[in-house]
Amino acid sequence: MMFEQIATGGCQSYLVGCTETCAAALIDPEVSQVDRYIALAARNGLRIRFVIDTHTHADHFSATRQIARQLDVPMVMHRASPAPLVDLRVDDGEMLIVGKLRLQVLHTPGHTSDSMCLVARDRVFTGDTLLIGATGRTDLPTGDPEQLYDSLFARVLRLDPALKVYPAHDYKGRLHSTIGDEIASNPRLKKQERGAFVEMMRNLNLTMPAHITEALRTNMSGGKTVAEMLAEAAATVPFMSLEELKARAESADSQLIILDVRERDAYEDGHIAGAQLLPRGQLELRVNQELPDPTRRILTYCDFGRISTLAAATLRTMGFRRAVALDGGMKAWREAGYPVERGKN
């Protein structure tokens, strides 16, 4: 068996494969590591056959959908998953065959209703059901401490004590544990009576994960993150440096329209000399009136360079093929000590 563990902050992803058949499965991938996963599989001579999420993640952005579409392989989740684009929904007691490896599905609701663990030979991928020295929280959407108690004490903790535990998260740099070690030392598992365990879980008072709303929205719906939208936009437009724009602005380049896509109050507080105001929120509705010549070169800018990237991509989609975005924004322009004009358009 080939095995790679990939940490992204506290998130843990796993590439597990059969060296004899070159088939592999990718478990709980995180969106910033897509190229790395694919490169690791190629380096090991493996082809990813399944991309699996052990549950609906609330604290990071899943890459299962993106990788599944890119590689034309199934996206796998438990049948209770709310994600609409799951290709293969599995249930308790079923298996995924990865070459000569078998991934056994255990439905373990509690952290989420669709949580599952995957047992493979000498190890178990526990998602957020069982963590090293902890358990998954139950105060997020579809969490249930009663279900988590049953999943742990009636299922996971009855597995072979020698099985290695590989969770979906660990924030202390630990690679793995074992079922036996968790039974012996995990403080949350000391609450073996149902009522005491449920009360403990209901009173953890944990802080909410960063980006929880966006993570749940995208992971549950298959929608795009802001970062994905920005990356896609950046791949469709060229950029101009601050230095190049300053030189062109000073030379009064008549072929370049400088477009400030911020709101009016930000524009009036300070803008690049000669810039024309057209807020991003009004771009599609006013573009024909404000930019009648689609052959002109148009540069968009905003405060930090993100909204202007989306604006330039929109302009190109609408037929303004020479639209470019500023590499940076007004914040960087000011910090560079470049001249700023104030007042109305």
VMD Tcl script that draws the C-alpha trace (Angstrom):
set ca {
  {0.00 0.00 0.00}
  {1.21 3.49 -0.89}
  {0.32 6.19 1.60}
  {0.82 9.96 1.66}
  {-0.39 12.31 4.38}
  {-0.74 15.97 3.38}
  {-1.18 18.65 6.04}
  {-2.63 22.08 5.24}
  {-2.63 24.03 8.47}
  {-4.70 21.80 10.72}
  {-6.40 19.98 7.84}
  {-5.21 16.48 7.01}
  {-5.66 14.84 3.60}
  {-4.65 11.34 2.56}
  {-3.62 9.70 -0.69}
  {-3.84 5.93 -0.37}
  {-3.07 3.59 -3.23}
  {-2.45 0.06 -4.40}
  {1.09 -0.17 -5.77}
  {0.29 -3.40 -7.60}
  {-2.55 -1.95 -9.66}
  {-1.60 1.77 -9.47}
  {-5.13 2.72 -8.33}
  {-5.57 5.31 -5.58}
  {-8.14 7.19 -3.53}
  {-7.82 10.75 -2.25}
  {-9.49 11.47 1.10}
  {-10.58 14.89 2.41}
  {-8.66 17.09 -0.07}
  {-8.34 20.83 0.59}
  {-8.75 23.29 -2.25}
  {-5.37 25.02 -2.01}
  {-3.49 21.75 -2.56}
  {-5.08 20.48 -5.77}
  {-1.91 20.54 -7.86}
  {0.07 18.94 -5.04}
  {-2.29 15.97 -4.78}
  {-2.17 15.31 -8.50}
  {1.63 15.67 -8.53}
  {2.00 13.22 -5.61}
  {-0.14 10.65 -7.40}
  {1.93 11.05 -10.57}
  {5.20 10.82 -8.66}
  {4.08 7.55 -7.13}
  {2.82 6.19 -10.44}
  {-0.80 6.19 -9.28}
  {-4.07 7.15 -10.87}
  {-6.69 8.59 -8.54}
  {-9.90 6.58 -8.95}
  {-12.02 8.09 -6.15}
  {-12.08 11.51 -4.43}
  {-13.73 11.20 -1.03}
  {-15.02 13.56 1.65}
  {-15.62 11.90 5.01}
  {-18.23 14.57 5.83}
  {-19.43 18.06 4.95}
  {-16.58 20.30 6.09}
  {-17.27 23.58 7.87}
  {-13.73 24.78 8.50}
  {-12.09 24.49 5.11}
  {-12.96 24.39 1.43}
  {-13.22 20.91 -0.04}
  {-11.49 20.14 -3.33}
  {-13.41 16.94 -4.06}
  {-15.66 18.43 -6.72}
  {-12.85 20.26 -8.49}
  {-10.52 17.26 -8.59}
  {-13.28 14.84 -9.54}
  {-14.22 17.00 -12.52}
  {-10.60 17.58 -13.49}
  {-9.74 13.87 -13.43}
  {-13.18 12.61 -14.53}
  {-13.55 10.34 -11.50}
  {-16.37 9.97 -8.95}
  {-16.81 12.36 -6.05}
  {-17.74 10.14 -3.10}
  {-19.67 10.99 0.08}
  {-22.12 9.28 2.39}
  {-25.67 9.11 1.10}
  {-26.79 11.63 3.78}
  {-24.59 14.36 2.30}
  {-26.51 17.48 1.24}
  {-23.99 18.22 -1.54}
  {-25.91 18.02 -4.85}
  {-22.99 17.07 -7.10}
  {-21.93 13.84 -5.40}
  {-21.41 11.13 -8.02}
  {-21.23 8.09 -5.76}
  {-23.19 7.98 -2.51}
  {-22.14 5.19 -0.17}
  {-23.83 3.67 2.87}
  {-22.84 1.87 6.03}
  {-21.20 -1.51 5.47}
  {-20.33 -0.87 1.83}
  {-16.84 -0.85 0.36}
  {-14.86 1.07 -2.20}
  {-12.47 -1.13 -4.16}
  {-9.19 0.60 -4.94}
  {-7.12 -1.92 -6.85}
  {-6.49 -4.61 -4.25}
  {-7.29 -2.28 -1.37}
  {-10.67 -2.15 0.32}
  {-12.08 0.94 2.02}
  {-14.86 -0.14 4.38}
  {-17.54 2.48 5.10}
  {-18.72 3.08 8.68}
  {-21.54 5.62 8.98}
  {-20.65 7.62 12.11}
  {-23.05 10.57 12.46}
  {-22.62 13.08 15.25}
  {-20.17 15.69 14.09}
  {-22.40 15.92 11.01}
  {-25.23 13.70 9.87}
  {-23.20 12.51 6.87}
  {-19.98 11.70 8.75}
  {-18.32 8.40 7.92}
  {-15.08 6.61 8.72}
  {-13.11 4.49 6.26}
  {-11.29 1.36 7.41}
  {-8.33 0.20 5.31}
  {-6.20 -2.72 6.49}
  {-4.20 -1.41 9.45}
  {-5.75 2.06 9.70}
  {-8.98 4.00 9.91}
  {-9.63 7.42 8.42}
  {-11.91 8.93 11.05}
  {-12.81 12.28 9.49}
  {-13.93 14.51 12.36}
  {-15.64 11.72 14.28}
  {-12.56 10.80 16.32}
  {-9.61 13.17 16.55}
  {-6.28 12.67 18.28}
  {-6.99 13.54 21.90}
  {-10.45 14.88 21.08}
  {-13.62 14.29 19.07}
  {-15.47 16.24 16.43}
  {-17.63 19.07 17.74}
  {-21.41 18.75 17.60}
  {-22.53 22.40 17.60}
  {-22.36 22.94 13.83}
  {-25.20 22.28 11.35}
  {-26.52 18.66 11.59}
  {-24.30 17.95 14.62}
  {-25.79 15.77 17.36}
  {-23.98 14.72 20.59}
  {-26.31 11.75 21.12}
  {-25.43 10.38 17.69}
  {-21.73 11.05 18.24}
  {-21.83 9.06 21.48}
  {-23.31 6.06 19.66}
  {-20.90 6.39 16.74}
  {-17.91 6.43 19.06}
  {-18.77 3.99 21.81}
  {-20.85 1.53 19.79}
  {-18.81 1.58 16.61}
  {-15.42 3.25 16.27}
  {-14.03 2.33 19.69}
  {-14.96 -1.31 19.12}
  {-12.58 -1.56 16.18}
  {-9.24 -3.32 16.58}
  {-7.26 -1.31 19.18}
  {-4.16 -1.63 16.98}
  {-5.75 0.26 14.07}
  {-3.97 3.52 13.34}
  {-6.19 6.59 13.57}
  {-5.86 9.20 10.82}
  {-8.30 12.10 11.39}
  {-9.27 14.90 9.03}
  {-7.82 17.51 11.39}
  {-5.00 17.89 13.85}
  {-3.66 21.27 14.93}
  {-0.66 20.07 16.94}
  {1.39 18.42 14.21}
  {0.63 14.85 15.25}
  {0.55 12.35 12.40}
  {-1.61 9.57 13.83}
  {-2.72 7.68 16.90}
  {-4.33 4.27 17.46}
  {-7.75 3.21 18.64}
  {-6.14 1.75 21.76}
  {-4.24 4.97 22.53}
  {-7.41 7.04 22.18}
  {-9.35 4.74 24.50}
  {-6.55 5.02 27.05}
  {-5.77 8.73 26.89}
  {-8.41 10.78 25.01}
  {-9.98 13.01 27.70}
  {-13.35 13.24 25.99}
  {-13.66 9.47 25.89}
  {-13.37 9.33 29.69}
  {-17.01 10.40 29.76}
  {-18.30 6.88 29.08}
  {-21.82 7.42 30.41}
  {-24.14 8.82 27.74}
  {-25.55 11.69 29.76}
  {-22.14 12.89 30.93}
  {-20.73 12.75 27.39}
  {-23.68 14.63 25.89}
  {-23.53 17.30 28.58}
  {-19.79 17.74 28.00}
  {-20.26 18.12 24.24}
  {-23.06 20.65 24.71}
  {-20.89 22.82 26.94}
  {-17.58 22.94 25.06}
  {-18.15 26.60 24.07}
  {-15.77 26.41 21.12}
  {-15.13 29.34 18.80}
  {-16.64 29.13 15.34}
  {-14.32 28.13 12.48}
  {-13.06 30.89 10.22}
  {-15.02 31.19 6.95}
  {-17.73 28.84 8.29}
  {-20.53 30.46 6.28}
  {-18.64 30.35 2.99}
  {-17.26 26.87 3.66}
  {-20.68 25.42 4.41}
  {-22.25 27.25 1.48}
  {-19.75 25.96 -1.04}
  {-19.26 22.46 0.41}
  {-23.01 21.86 0.76}
  {-24.11 23.40 -2.52}
  {-21.22 22.84 -4.90}
  {-20.95 26.61 -5.38}
  {-17.69 28.48 -5.82}
  {-15.62 30.22 -3.18}
  {-14.53 33.81 -3.60}
  {-10.95 32.57 -3.96}
  {-11.98 30.23 -6.78}
  {-13.81 33.02 -8.58}
  {-10.78 35.30 -8.24}
  {-8.41 32.59 -9.47}
  {-10.62 31.89 -12.48}
  {-10.85 35.61 -13.28}
  {-7.09 36.08 -12.90}
  {-6.52 33.27 -15.41}
  {-8.46 35.16 -18.08}
  {-6.96 38.65 -17.85}
  {-3.47 40.18 -18.13}
  {-2.22 42.66 -15.53}
  {-0.31 45.94 -15.57}
  {2.21 46.93 -12.90}
  {1.93 50.06 -10.78}
  {5.11 51.42 -12.37}
  {3.83 50.86 -15.91}
  {0.52 52.55 -15.13}
  {2.27 55.54 -13.53}
  {4.41 56.01 -16.63}
  {1.40 55.78 -18.93}
  {-0.67 58.13 -16.77}
  {2.14 60.71 -16.78}
  {2.48 60.48 -20.56}
  {-1.27 60.92 -20.95}
  {-1.61 57.71 -23.00}
  {-4.69 58.48 -25.08}
  {-5.24 54.80 -25.87}
  {-5.68 53.81 -22.22}
  {-8.89 54.27 -20.26}
  {-8.22 54.06 -16.51}
  {-11.36 52.76 -14.83}
  {-11.88 53.13 -11.07}
  {-14.41 50.44 -10.10}
  {-14.80 51.49 -6.45}
  {-17.74 53.38 -4.97}
  {-17.99 57.16 -5.40}
  {-16.93 58.12 -1.86}
  {-13.70 56.10 -2.22}
  {-13.06 57.65 -5.63}
  {-13.56 61.20 -4.35}
  {-11.27 60.52 -1.39}
  {-8.42 59.82 -3.79}
  {-7.97 58.33 -7.25}
  {-5.38 57.94 -10.00}
  {-5.08 60.97 -12.23}
  {-7.38 60.78 -15.24}
  {-9.33 57.81 -13.86}
  {-12.98 57.43 -14.85}
  {-15.43 56.25 -12.18}
  {-17.63 53.25 -12.93}
  {-18.48 51.25 -9.78}
  {-18.29 47.47 -10.14}
  {-21.91 47.09 -9.05}
  {-23.07 49.21 -12.01}
  {-20.60 47.91 -14.58}
  {-22.88 45.68 -16.66}
  {-25.72 48.21 -16.66}
  {-23.67 51.28 -17.61}
  {-20.89 49.82 -19.74}
  {-22.49 50.62 -23.11}
  {-23.03 54.23 -22.10}
  {-19.67 54.78 -20.43}
  {-17.44 52.66 -22.68}
  {-18.84 52.89 -26.23}
  {-15.66 51.70 -27.97}
  {-14.91 48.01 -27.26}
  {-11.55 48.24 -29.04}
  {-10.06 50.61 -26.46}
  {-7.54 49.42 -23.89}
  {-9.15 49.59 -20.45}
  {-7.38 49.21 -17.11}
  {-9.46 48.52 -14.00}
  {-8.38 49.17 -10.43}
  {-9.88 49.08 -6.93}
  {-8.49 49.25 -3.39}
  {-6.73 45.88 -3.23}
  {-6.84 44.42 -6.75}
  {-9.53 41.80 -6.24}
  {-12.70 43.56 -7.38}
  {-10.82 45.05 -10.32}
  {-9.72 41.56 -11.41}
  {-13.35 40.43 -11.48}
  {-14.30 43.62 -13.33}
  {-11.64 43.13 -16.01}
  {-12.74 39.52 -16.50}
  {-16.35 40.68 -16.86}
  {-15.35 43.28 -19.42}
  {-13.49 40.68 -21.47}
  {-16.53 38.39 -21.31}
  {-18.65 41.27 -22.61}
  {-16.34 41.84 -25.58}
  {-13.79 44.36 -24.29}
  {-10.86 42.18 -25.34}
  {-8.19 44.67 -24.29}
  {-9.34 44.99 -20.68}
  {-6.54 44.53 -18.13}
  {-6.36 44.78 -14.34}
  {-3.90 46.65 -12.13}
  {-1.50 44.41 -10.23}
  {-2.29 45.88 -6.83}
  {-4.71 48.68 -5.97}
  {-5.05 52.17 -4.54}
  {-3.57 51.00 -1.24}
  {-0.37 49.89 -3.00}
  {-0.45 53.01 -5.20}
  {-0.52 55.27 -2.13}
  {2.15 53.25 -0.35}
  {4.42 53.66 -3.36}
  {4.06 57.44 -3.00}
  {2.45 57.88 -6.40}
  {0.27 60.98 -7.03}
  {-3.39 60.95 -6.00}
  {-6.18 63.26 -7.17}
  {-9.24 64.10 -5.11}
  {-12.68 65.28 -6.04}
  {-15.56 64.31 -8.30}
  {-15.43 62.52 -11.66}
}
mol new
graphics top color blue
foreach p $ca { graphics top sphere $p radius 0.5 }
foreach p [lrange $ca 0 end-1] q [lrange $ca 1 end] { graphics top cylinder $p $q radius 0.2 }
display resetview
